[in-house]
Amino acid sequence: MIYLYAYTNHKENLDALRRAKVLFEAFKAEGIECELLINDYRAQLLAREWGLPLATTIETIKDIDAVATVEDIVIIDSPEELDGKVLEYPSYFKKVIYIKDVCSDLVLDGADIVELNEKNNLFSVVSGDKEDKTLFIYGDSDYDKTIIKNLEIFKDKNLDLYWGNYFFVKYEDKLAEVFNNIVEPEEYYSAISEYQKIITSDFQVAIESKANGANVWYFALDSIDNCIVELLSKLNIPILKNSITISNDTKKDDTIINNIDKEIVKITKNYM
């Protein structure tokens, strides 16, 4: 069996789940069965809405061996610390493939390392006709209520808002006063295919949106790592700070982002 472990956390994002969806569909296209491992029930429900099968929930990366056996291949996409028995996974399982996210310095010795960057990444490509409208995707969680704290910035900007899967209950009422429409989490993939303009504070969303032909801006509502700044520059994605001023020019650039899903499938098949 191949296990795809995607880290999910209500205080962070679902980027690993988005990438797991890409891999699951790539393996399925090859007739290869996989099982998804995630960390929480709400992510499991959304995964079903995104077309994934019922996942198995585990507490942390250290519980993968409670499900997978020595005969299994494990693909890990997680920012969790690599210590304790996790360091033994590459020698315990048949094979471990570790997906190293952009700007991460985590490396699992003994595993096959697949490094993501601005040119080689994992993203879904969704067919759809673009409409001249703008969507703001802060992310999947707003634990510190950053949007509310900066609500004045969004007033009279003619924006729709993506409702993060982990946004607080009753948060929506206040946001609905400023944003035109609320896009639900299960509508994520139709949204990135239909919106011509996407403003986001999530790098993975920026990658997927640009790969699907949208004009993308990165809104640094929080502090932004210098590494992310460099990657956005290479992708020709402008960075917004303190205010939202975007161009109406919808001209496409020639930036190419390679989807490496088939490469990971190929690597995996070598150990089957």
N, C-alpha and C positions, 0 to 999 in steps of 0.2 A: 504494500500500500504506500501511496505517496500522501504525506500530510503537509498541508499548507498552514503554517502558524502565522496569523496576522494579529499583531498587537492592537487592542482597542481599549480606550480609557475615556471615561466620561469627562475628564478634565483636559483632554487633549484632542486628537483628531482621529479620523478614520482613513488616513492615507494608506496605511498598510492593507486595510480591507479593500480599498479601491484597486490596489495592485494585485491582491490575491484574486480578485474577480477576473482580472486580465489573464492571470496564469491559469486559473481554473478553466476558463473558456478555451485557452490555448491547448491545454491537456485534453479537454473534452473533444476538441476538433481532431485530435490524434487517436481518439478512442481509448484514452488512458483515464482510469478512475482515480480521483483524489478525494481526500476528506479535509474539510476546513476546521481549523482550531482557532477560536477567538476567546476573548476574556469576559464578555458580558452579554446579558440577555437582550438588551436594547439594540446592540449591534447585530445580534443574531436575527432579530425581527426585521431590521432594515436590510440585512443581507438577503433575506428571502424576497423582499420587495425588489431588490436589484437583480433577481434571477438566480441567486445561488441556492444550493440545497441546504437543508438543516445542518447547522454547524454543531460541533461539540464545544462546550464552554469549559475552560480551565482557568485557574486563578492567575498563574504567571508562567513565564517561560520555563520555570523549574518544574512544571507539571506536565511537560510534553511526554516524558517517559512513563507517565501514568496511563497514557493512551497508546502511544507508538511503541513498537517492539524492535528488537535488534535486527529484524529482517526488513525494516521499513526505511524509506527515504524521507527525510524531513527537510522542508524548505522553511527557513525562518526569516521573517520580516518584522523586526522589533528593535526599538531603541533601548530596551531594558539592559541593565548591567550584565556583563558576561562574567560570572564568577561561580564558585562552588561547583556543583555537579554539571552545570551547563558546559563547563570547560571540557568535560568528558564526553559530551554528546558526539563529537566527530569520530571517536573510537568506539562508542557504544552502538550507534545506529549504523545501518548499512551504508548510508551516505548522508551528509548534512550539506545543504547549500544555504549560504548565508547572504542575504540581500543587504548590502551596505548602502544606507540612504545617503543622499547628498549632504555634504558638510559633516558627516559623522566620522568619528575617529575610532569607532568600535570595530574590532576585527576578531573573529573566532578562529583561533589557530586550529589547523587540521581540516577545516571546512573548505569547500569550494566557495570563493568569495565572488559575488557579482556586484560590482560597484555601479551605482546609479549616478548620473550627472546630467548636465543640461542637454547633452546630445544623445545620450543613450539612457532610456528610461522605460517605465511600464505605464501604459495608459490605454484607455478604451477609446475606440473610434466609433462614433455614433452618427448615423445618417440623419439628416434633417435640413430643412430650409431655414436659412438665417432670417431673422426679423430685426429691424432697426430699433432695438430696445436694449436697455442696460440692466444688468443684474449685479448686485453686490453679494459676494460670497465671503463672509468673514472667515468661516471655518465651520467645524462641526460642534464646537463647544465655545461658550463665552462665560466661563466660570467666574471671571472677575467683572462681568457686566461692562465690558469695554465699550460696546456699541451704545449702550444707554448713557454712559459717561460722556460720550462724544456725539450725542444725538444732533446737536446743532449743525454739525458738519454736513449731515445728510438731508437737512431740510431743503425743500424746493429744488432738488437735484433730479427729479423724475427717475427715481431708481426703484427697481424691484429688489426684494431681499430673499436670499436663500435661508430657510429656517434650519439651523443646525440641529442635528439629531439630539444633541445634549443641551439645547437651550432650555432655560428655566421655564417652568409652567407659569402662565400669566404674564410672561415676558412679552408675548405676542401683542397684547393690547396696546402697550406703549409704542412698540415699533410700527404697528399698523397705522399710527397717526402720522408717521413721517414717510414711510415707504408706500409705493403705489399698490403693490401686490406682494403676497408672501408665497414663495415657492417651497413646497414641502420636500423633505429629504428623499422620499421615494421618487421625486421628479428630477433628481439631480442629472441623470444622463440625458433626458430629453431637454433639459435646460441648457447644458453645455453645447448641445447640437443646434439649438434654436436661437439663442441670444447672440447678436452680433458683437456686443460689447460686454465684457466681464471684468469687473473690478474685484480683486480678491486679496486676502491677507494670508493665503495658504499656498505654498510653493507647488505642491503636487497638483492642486486645482489649477494653478497657472499653467503648468505643463499640459494638463489634459485639455484645458480650454483652448490654448494656442494650437495644440495638435489637431483640434477639431475646427480650426479655422476662425476662431473668434479674435477680435482685437482685445488685448489683455493689458490691464494695468495692475500693478501690485501696490496695495495701500498699506503703508507701514504705520498702522495705528499703534502698534507696540514697538519695542526696540527691534532692530533688524540686524542680524549677524552679517559681518563683512563678507563672509563666504557667499551668502545668499545674494547680497548686492552684486557681487562679481558675476554670479550665474545669471541673474536677471539681465545684466548688461549684455552678456553674450547672447541671450535670447531676444534682445531688442525689446524687452518689456520695461516700460517706464515705471518709475517708483513715485508714488504720490505720498506727500506728508502734510498733515495738518489741514488740508483742503482737497476738494475734488474738482479738478478742472481737466476735462478730457477733450480730445479732438473729435470732431465729427467725421474725420477722414477714415474711411473703412478700407483703405488700400492695404492689400496683403503684402507681407515681406517674404523673403525667400529663406527664412530660417527653417532648417530641417531638424526634426527630432526623430530619432530612430526608436522604434518599439522593439525591445529585446526579448519579448515573450518567447518567440520561437527558439532563440539561442538557449534560454533556460530549459525549455523542453528538450532540446538536443543534448544538453549537458546531463540532464536527468536520465535520459534514455540510455546513456552510456553505462549506467549502474543498475539497470533493471535486469 
